[in-house]
Each structure stands twice: as structure tokens, then as C-alpha cells.
Amino acid sequence: MTQEELKHILEQHKLWLDDPTKGKRADLRGACLRGADLRMADLRGADIIWANIYKADLYKADLRGADLIGANLRWVDLEGAGLSGADLEGADLENADLRGANLYKANLEGANLIGANLKEADLTDTILDEG
């Protein structure tokens, strides 16, 4: 997926967030988003299941500060992705690969982390549920 295609999807998603009768919810299921610049992107409620966001050092996705509240990120490959300051409150990260991801000061409150791989992830000052 090109950055232009992604930009169009994000524009349509913003319209949908503002008025569900306009635009279209972001459907990034299975999309190849390696190296995508998603800094500060508003992806609340987006469907990103099975997306391939990272595979090699040169292609780490940048999701710093992204709004992913309630997003469907099940089975997504976020290995090594930049997620510092991202808001993942209530996001579904079941079986997501977050190995080595930068989650510094990210909000994971209420996120579904069942089966998620957080090995070597930077969880410094990350907001997590108590217990």
C-alpha cells in the first residue's frame, strides 16, 4: 500500500468518525503497512486485523502518538514498531506481535493483550490495567 493510498483511507476514516453517514471506516485488514508513516494518525475503531506492519529494520512503521482507541489489531505484526505515546485504550491486541516495540508512555488501559508477545518491548511509563 502506498502512502497516497493510506492517506486517502485516513481521510475517509476521519469523515466517518465525524459523521458515520459520510466517509468510510478504515479497513486495513491484511494490509502491508511496513514503513508507513502513521504518526498522530486517528485510527479510532479501525480494522487492522492481520496487517503486516513490520518485517525488517528498514521498514519499521511509525505510529508514535497515533490514536488507536478501540482499534482491532488482532494478529497484527507490530514487531519493533514505534508506538511511543500511542493511545491503545480498549484496543484488541489479541495475539499481536509486539516484540521489541517502543511503547514508551503508550496507553494500553483496557486493551486485550491475550496472547500478545511483548518480549523486549519498551514498557517504560506505559499505562496498563492494574492487576
N, C-alpha and C positions, 0 to 999 in steps of 0.2 A: 504494500500500500504506500502510495506516495504521500508526501507531506501535504500536497494540494488536496488530494482525496480526503485525507484526515481532517484538514481544515474545513472542508465542506460538511463532513459528518458532524464536526463540533458545532458549526454554525446552525445546522438543522436541529441538533440536540438542544442548543440554547433556546431556539424558538419554541421547541416542545416543552422545555422546562418553564418558560414564561406563560405558555398557553398550549395545553395538550391538543387543542384542535388545529394547531399550526405546527409546522416542522415535523420532526421525526425523532423518536428516542434513538440514541446511539446504539447501533448493533455492530459490535466489533467481534462477534463470536468467531473464533478461529483465525482472526486476522494476524498477519505478520506485522508487528509494530516495533521490530528491532530498530533501535537507534532513533525512534520517534521523539520529537520534542513536545512533550505534554506538560511542560512547566505551567503551573497555575491553571491548568485546564479544568473546566467544570464538567465532570463526568458523573454527577449525582445520578444514581439509578441506572447507569449504563450497563449494557450486557456485554461483558468482555470475556465470557467463559471460553476456555481453551485457547486464548490468544497466546501467541509467541512473542514475548516482549524482549527476551534476551537470549542470546546463544554464544556470543563471543565478546571479548573485551572491547572491541571497537564499536560494538553495537548496543551498548547499554542504553536502555530507554531512560529519559529524564522526566520523572513525574514529581519533581520537587514542588511542594505546595499545592499539588493537584487536589481537587475536591472530588473524592470518590465515595461520598456518603451513600451507603446502601447499594453500591455497585456490585454486580455479580462477577466475581473474579475467581470462581471455582476452576481448579485445574490450570490456572494461568501460570506461565513461566516468567517469574519476576526475578530470576537469579541475578544478583548483582545490580539490580535496578536502583536508581536514585529516587527514594521516596521520603527524603527528609522533609518534615513539616507537612506531609500529606495528611488529609483528613479521610480516614478509612472507617469512620464510625459506622457500625452496623453493616459493614461490607461483608460479603460472603467470600471468604478466602479458603474455603474447604479444599484441601489437597493442593493448595498453591505452593509453588516452589519459590521460596523467599531466601534461599541460601545466599549469604553474603550481601543481602540487600541493605541499603542505608535507610534505616527507619528512624534516624535521629529526630526526636521531637515530633514523631508522627502520632496521630490519634487512632488507636485501634480499639477504642471503647465499644463494647458490644459487637465486635467483629467475630465472625465464625472462623476460628482458626483450627478446627478439627482436621487433623492430618496434614496441616501446613508444615513445611520444612523451614525452620528459622535458624538452621545451623549457621553459625558465624555471622548472623545478621547483627547490625549495629542497632541495639535497642536502647541506647542512651537517651534518657528523658522521654521515652515513649510512653504514652498514656495507654495503659492496659486495664482490663477489669480486675477488680480485687478478687482474691481467692484463687 
